[in-house]
Amino acid sequence: MANPTPKPIPTFILHLILCCCFCSSLVMGATYNVVSFGAKSDGKTDSTTAFLNAWAKACASTNPSSVYVPQGRFLLRSATFGGQCHNKAITFTIDGTLMAPSDYRVIGNAGNWLHFQSVNGVSIRGGVLDGQGTALWSCKNSGKGNCPIGATTLAFTNSNNIAISGLTSLNSQMFHIVLNGCQNVKMQGVKVIADGNSPNTDGIHVQMSSYVTILNSKIRTGDDCISIGPGTTNLWIENIACGPGHGISIGSLGKVSREAGVQNVTVKTVTFTGTQNGVRIKTWGRPSDGFVRNVLFQDAIMVNVENPVIIDQNYCPDNKGCPGQASGVKVSDVTYQDIHGTSATQVAVKFDCSSKYPCSRIRLEDVKLTYKNQRALSSCNHADGAALGSVQPESCF
Ligand SMILES: *[C@@H]1O[C@H](CO)[C@@H](O)[C@H](O)[C@H]1NC(C)=O
């Protein structure tokens, strides 16, 4: 039998393909390039107004829309990208670098540098955000005072359905990325880079937010890699490289007497390298109605970490305003599973809990932490729990 000749693609299929491209471009809506609004990629011209005008168009569009930032360096002052927008799918695609002003005083007391407020359905793809924070850190580290507090590089407040991917945050003045009052946020492939000595440069801070997922990210900074504040629920953190920095911390909590609790937090597959802490829960030694419950720390590797596993409920800088040092924050149902590696200090596991509300149902399962060629130790104060599987150092419950 002769080979059948290949049939040409029927024209109706070609039409279908063309139609799909055409239709999807309609669905995708318009793209607003910041350069068409007067932004300059020279790193010197203030492009704030151009960005805000491009955002205003994207926000006013009744179809999904996008703001596009091409390659180059764009100088921006503090900017608030606000809702309520007329569509629920705005994409910020950034191929270039956004630069904060080199004089830190310009945005140093503005709270945030780039602030998304009350938005719904915003995605940020790619981009480098350069907070130019090094001069402010020097000011703070010099101890001479008179430095502004510094701005958070990127903040989302009271916003829903947010996606951040492939973003790099460099040398923030204060915190790099903050989520406050947000629901349903997915962050992945984020890079945070700042000096190990930079003060208060937390990588990602989450508070009063639920259903936040942080995946596949690398955080090198001078303060917490990820800090988890009051009112955080259903947070999932997975596949993170942390260090230098202060580790992943729930808290500080319990500074005030009425405070929303933290619950349902999973921290999974994290490597901590040379950090001050690994996985930490930290509360003020003060009265509070806050709580931490249902936390799973799973599959962590510690490389020369000062406090690999720590609960510190006696935080009280300068010993001021902490009557009896008893924290009101109730810590319960915290599991540490598959935690391995090396401690830089002898006490590798430390549970220093509230004398008034002891930590309860703490679980250690398959933990192996070593300290140079000596015995690593664990230390318990008002902590109750159980050890399962092989646990080293031996638990102190
Ligand atoms: C925490 O998780 C549990 C179990 O999945 C769920 O029943 C509970 O509603 C969650 N809590 C919050 C505050 O979402």
The ligand as a MOL file (V3000), in Angstrom:
LIG
                    3D

  0  0  0     0  0            999 V3000
M  V30 BEGIN CTAB
M  V30 COUNTS 14 14 0 0 0
M  V30 BEGIN ATOM
M  V30 1 C -6.8680 26.0070 60.4230 0
M  V30 2 O -6.8410 24.7430 59.7870 0
M  V30 3 C -7.8880 23.9030 60.2060 0
M  V30 4 C -7.6410 22.5330 59.6290 0
M  V30 5 O -7.3400 22.6130 58.2560 0
M  V30 6 C -9.2290 24.5140 59.7940 0
M  V30 7 O -10.2790 23.7220 60.2230 0
M  V30 8 C -9.3340 25.8980 60.4340 0
M  V30 9 O -10.4990 26.5450 59.9630 0
M  V30 10 C -8.1420 26.7560 60.1010 0
M  V30 11 N -8.1870 28.0000 60.8630 0
M  V30 12 C -8.3310 29.1770 60.2860 0
M  V30 13 C -8.3490 30.3590 61.1840 0
M  V30 14 O -8.4590 29.3250 59.0940 0
M  V30 END ATOM
M  V30 BEGIN BOND
M  V30 1 1 1 2
M  V30 2 1 1 10
M  V30 3 1 2 3
M  V30 4 1 3 4
M  V30 5 1 3 6
M  V30 6 1 4 5
M  V30 7 1 6 7
M  V30 8 1 6 8
M  V30 9 1 8 9
M  V30 10 1 8 10
M  V30 11 1 10 11
M  V30 12 1 11 12
M  V30 13 1 12 13
M  V30 14 2 12 14
M  V30 END BOND
M  V30 END CTAB
M  END
